Amino acid sequence: MANLSLEDGNSDGSCFAYVWLGTLLGMRFGNYRVGFSLGKLGLDLVEHRGLRRFEARVYLLFAIISHWTQPVRTGLGLVRRAFDAANRVGDIAFAGFSYPALIPCLLATGEPLADVHREAEAGLDFARRFRFGVVIDLLSVQLRLVQTLRGLTSEFGSFNDTEFDEGLFEQQLAEDPSLSLIAFVHWLRKLQARFFAGDYVSAVTAAANAHRLWRMTPAVLEQADYQFYAALARAAHCDAASTADRTQHHEALAAHHRQLQEWAGNCPENFEDRAALVGAELARIEGGDAEAMRLYERAIRSARANGFLHNEALAYELAARFYSARGFEEIARLYPRKCPARLPAVGSRR
């Protein structure tokens, strides 16, 4: 489509072709800046040349591309514009897909969980009106994480309640390969839930299941969540692992760190704090205390500078554990109080 457009001129479909090609260049080949430029070309054709037939799709895909190189709040605005445009032109499919793209943006920016809950419920109401099954499943998985983080499930860190059986759902995912995207999102959100509950064995298992599927999603924010929380879960599990398992966790942790560093190099506003915190945990495990201290502080400063209060709180807490383990109790007591966490304390159980 892009080649035909370059040869014969642009049509409405060209906008969609350029932005989708840009998505693939970043997602599959790591060429983030060229991908962004192609996506911007598609967006400009919509906004400045009036080629608006597929504008909702262009806005939504460009929002995904923008996270590679632009602050995440820029993408948040584009997702909302995609939903409005989709409703205006009757593109019901992409109106539906806007909601599963919106929730990761809200979680990434640390919005109050009650607000995220409301948005997810609104998306579910919309999807149910049109019986949009894949969107219903994707939003339901996102909502389960929000519910457990808010303490609304029977056990903190679990998705089980009177209407949902976690084990049965996972069996259904395993039996149907067409549900691979939904399976990835489920294992990702279970990884996060188990990590915050302090169940690191279960978190690492969820990370291993997500690993097989993480490239199924074009959404870099979900890919980044996978890399970040899988790394932190492995780092926490390393402390109690056997020598053989410790080596395996260390290698995987280093791989997660390299990916986050790559993304941070393209967009430090979105990913520097995550790369620094994982780097601090890696240095801690390797016995590099001075490097770990430097990187904990870098993670805290970057998260604060870019408005990620939940990541700042997490960095303070992990740094506090580091100092406590080394006998610096006064610093360890001070750190968790320095930032108001919007997510539950790691390892808390309710």
ABEGO torsion letter per residue (X at the ends): XAAAAAAAEBBAAAAAAAAAAAAAAAAAAGBAAAAAAAAAAAAAAAAAAGBAAAAAAAAAAAAAAAAAABBAAAAAAAAAAAAAAAAAAGBAAAAAAAAAAAAAAAAAAGBBAAAAAAAAAAAAAAAAAAGBAAAAAAAAAAAAAAAAAAGABABBGBABBAABBAAAAAAAAAABAAAAAAAAAAAAAAAAAAAAAGBAAAAAAAAAAAAAAAAABABAAAAAAAAAAAAAAAAAAAAABBAAAAAAAAAAAAAAAAAAAAAAAABAAAAAAAAAAAAAAAAAAAGBAAAAAAAAAAAAAAAAAAGBAAAAAAAAAAAAAAAAAAGBAAAAAAAAAABBBABBBBGBBX
